[in-house]
């Protein structure tokens, strides 16, 4: 009887150890699956200089970041930065045009791929960067947004990331929303 009890205890111990190993293997498989998933995020970082007085220029300096936090690359990345229709913003940034006569290509340069006359949508692709690998970040740096308020105003900047794996686009985590009220100063008598 004693021998049977020892065998049962060993079997129970072996089953507990086996269950522990299986749980660890399941955990590792789940982590590995997460590493093989496609997951890209994008967001704006920016700073504002705003005066709520007529005739004084306001501006925003910003960057649009794309991070590959998944386990698969994003191929042929490009972005769309969209300025709201009724905003007073004048958007500009460091980008080239396809037919640009500029011979020297800047590092981290972006090319505008839509109509240059469009003042609401800026479709841009990185020059010389066709793959965003896992754990890499791609940034459209130092764009500017300026406006000279004459009355109260409101506007927004939205961002979207596209690529072969994201044909419908991925909306950025945040957007830039700015509004202001111009208060008329009364003259002193």
C-alpha positions as CSV (number, residue, x, y, z in Angstrom):
1,X,0.0,0.0,0.0
2,X,2.9,2.3,0.8
3,X,4.4,1.8,-2.6
4,X,1.0,2.7,-4.3
5,X,0.8,5.9,-2.3
6,X,4.3,6.9,-3.4
7,X,3.5,6.3,-7.0
8,X,0.3,8.3,-6.7
9,X,2.2,11.2,-5.2
10,X,4.8,11.1,-7.9
11,X,2.0,11.0,-10.6
12,X,0.3,14.1,-8.9
13,X,3.6,15.9,-8.8
14,X,4.4,15.0,-12.4
15,X,0.9,16.3,-13.5
16,X,1.4,19.6,-11.6
17,X,4.8,20.0,-13.2
18,X,3.4,19.1,-16.6
19,X,0.5,21.6,-16.2
20,X,3.0,24.3,-15.2
21,X,5.1,23.6,-18.3
22,X,2.1,23.6,-20.5
23,X,0.9,27.0,-19.1
24,X,4.4,28.4,-19.7
25,X,4.4,27.1,-23.3
26,X,0.9,28.6,-23.9
27,X,2.2,31.9,-22.6
28,X,5.2,31.9,-24.9
29,X,3.1,30.9,-27.9
30,X,0.7,33.8,-27.1
31,X,3.6,36.2,-26.9
32,X,5.0,34.9,-30.1
33,X,1.7,35.3,-31.9
34,X,1.6,38.9,-30.7
35,X,5.1,39.5,-32.1
36,X,3.9,38.2,-35.5
37,X,0.9,40.6,-35.6
38,X,0.8,43.7,-37.7
39,X,0.4,46.8,-35.4
40,X,1.3,50.3,-36.3
41,X,0.4,53.4,-34.4
42,X,0.7,57.1,-35.3
43,X,0.4,60.3,-33.3
44,X,1.2,64.1,-33.4
45,X,3.6,65.9,-31.1
46,X,3.4,69.7,-31.2
47,X,3.7,73.0,-29.4
48,X,1.6,76.1,-29.8
49,X,2.2,79.9,-29.6
50,X,-1.1,81.6,-29.4
51,X,-2.1,85.2,-28.9
52,X,-5.8,86.0,-28.7
53,X,-5.5,89.4,-30.3
54,X,-6.4,90.4,-33.9
55,X,-3.4,90.8,-36.3
56,X,-0.9,88.9,-34.3
57,X,0.4,85.7,-35.9
58,X,-0.2,82.4,-34.1
59,X,1.6,79.2,-34.9
60,X,2.0,75.5,-34.2
61,X,5.2,73.5,-34.7
62,X,4.6,69.8,-34.9
63,X,5.7,66.4,-36.0
64,X,3.8,63.3,-37.1
65,X,5.2,60.0,-35.9
66,X,4.6,56.4,-37.1
67,X,5.7,53.6,-34.9
68,X,5.7,49.9,-35.8
69,X,5.0,48.2,-32.5
70,X,4.0,44.9,-34.1
71,X,6.1,42.0,-35.4
72,X,5.6,42.5,-39.1
73,X,6.9,45.4,-41.3
74,X,4.8,48.1,-43.0
75,X,5.8,48.3,-46.6
76,X,5.5,51.4,-48.8
77,X,4.4,53.7,-46.0
78,X,2.8,57.0,-46.7
79,X,0.7,59.5,-44.7
80,X,-2.2,62.0,-45.2
81,X,-2.3,65.1,-43.1
82,X,-5.7,66.7,-43.4
83,X,-6.5,70.3,-42.5
84,X,-10.2,71.0,-41.6
85,X,-12.1,72.8,-44.3
86,X,-13.0,76.1,-42.6
87,X,-9.8,76.5,-40.6
88,X,-7.7,79.6,-40.9
89,X,-4.5,77.6,-40.9
90,X,-1.7,77.9,-43.5
91,X,0.1,74.5,-43.4
92,X,3.7,74.1,-44.5
93,X,6.5,71.6,-44.0
94,X,9.7,70.2,-45.3
95,X,8.7,68.2,-48.4
96,X,9.7,67.9,-52.0
97,X,7.6,67.6,-55.1
98,X,8.0,64.7,-57.6
99,X,9.1,67.1,-60.4
100,X,11.3,69.2,-58.1
101,X,14.5,70.5,-59.7
102,X,16.3,70.1,-56.4
103,X,19.0,67.7,-57.1
104,X,20.2,67.1,-53.5
105,X,17.9,64.8,-51.5
106,X,17.8,65.6,-47.9
107,X,18.0,62.9,-45.2
108,X,14.6,62.0,-43.8
109,X,13.0,63.9,-46.7
110,X,9.3,63.5,-47.7
111,X,7.7,63.8,-51.1
112,X,4.3,65.3,-51.7
113,X,2.3,62.9,-53.9
114,X,-0.9,64.8,-54.4
115,X,-1.9,68.1,-56.2
116,X,0.2,70.9,-54.8
117,X,-2.8,73.3,-55.1
118,X,-4.8,71.2,-52.6
119,X,-4.6,73.2,-49.3
120,X,-6.5,70.7,-47.2
121,X,-4.9,67.3,-47.8
122,X,-1.1,66.7,-47.8
123,X,-0.3,63.2,-49.0
124,X,3.4,62.5,-48.3
125,X,5.7,59.5,-48.6
126,X,9.2,59.2,-47.2
127,X,12.0,59.4,-49.8
128,X,14.2,56.3,-49.8
129,X,12.3,54.5,-47.1
130,X,10.0,51.7,-48.4
131,X,9.8,49.5,-45.3
132,X,9.1,50.4,-41.7
133,X,10.4,47.4,-39.7
134,X,9.2,46.3,-36.3
135,X,10.4,48.6,-33.5
136,X,11.2,51.4,-36.0
137,X,9.8,54.9,-36.0
138,X,9.3,57.2,-39.0
139,X,8.7,60.9,-38.5
140,X,7.5,63.8,-40.7
141,X,9.3,66.5,-38.7
142,X,8.8,70.1,-38.0
143,X,5.7,71.1,-40.0
144,X,4.3,74.5,-39.3
145,X,0.8,75.8,-39.1
146,X,0.3,79.6,-39.0
147,X,-2.8,81.8,-38.9
148,X,-3.6,85.4,-38.4
149,X,-7.0,85.6,-36.6
150,X,-9.4,88.4,-37.5
151,X,-12.2,87.0,-35.5
152,X,-13.0,83.8,-33.5
153,X,-11.6,80.7,-35.2
154,X,-11.5,76.9,-35.0
155,X,-9.7,74.2,-36.9
156,X,-8.1,70.8,-36.7
157,X,-5.3,68.8,-38.2
158,X,-5.8,65.0,-38.6
159,X,-3.3,62.3,-39.5
160,X,-3.6,59.0,-41.2
161,X,-1.0,56.3,-42.0
162,X,-1.2,54.0,-45.1
163,X,0.8,51.2,-46.6
164,X,0.5,47.9,-48.4
165,X,-0.8,46.3,-45.1
166,X,-3.0,49.4,-44.3
167,X,-4.8,50.3,-47.5
168,X,-7.8,51.7,-45.7
169,X,-5.6,53.9,-43.5
170,X,-4.9,54.0,-39.7
171,X,-6.1,57.1,-37.9
172,X,-3.6,58.7,-35.6
173,X,-4.2,58.5,-31.8
174,X,-4.6,62.2,-31.5
175,X,-5.3,65.2,-33.7
176,X,-4.5,68.9,-33.3
177,X,-7.6,71.0,-32.4
178,X,-7.2,74.7,-32.0
179,X,-9.9,77.3,-31.4
180,X,-9.8,80.8,-30.0
181,X,-12.0,83.7,-29.3
182,X,-10.8,87.2,-30.2
183,X,-11.9,89.7,-27.6
184,X,-12.2,93.2,-28.8
185,X,-10.4,95.7,-26.5
186,X,-12.4,98.7,-25.6
187,X,-10.6,102.0,-25.8
188,X,-9.8,104.1,-22.7
189,X,-11.7,107.4,-22.4
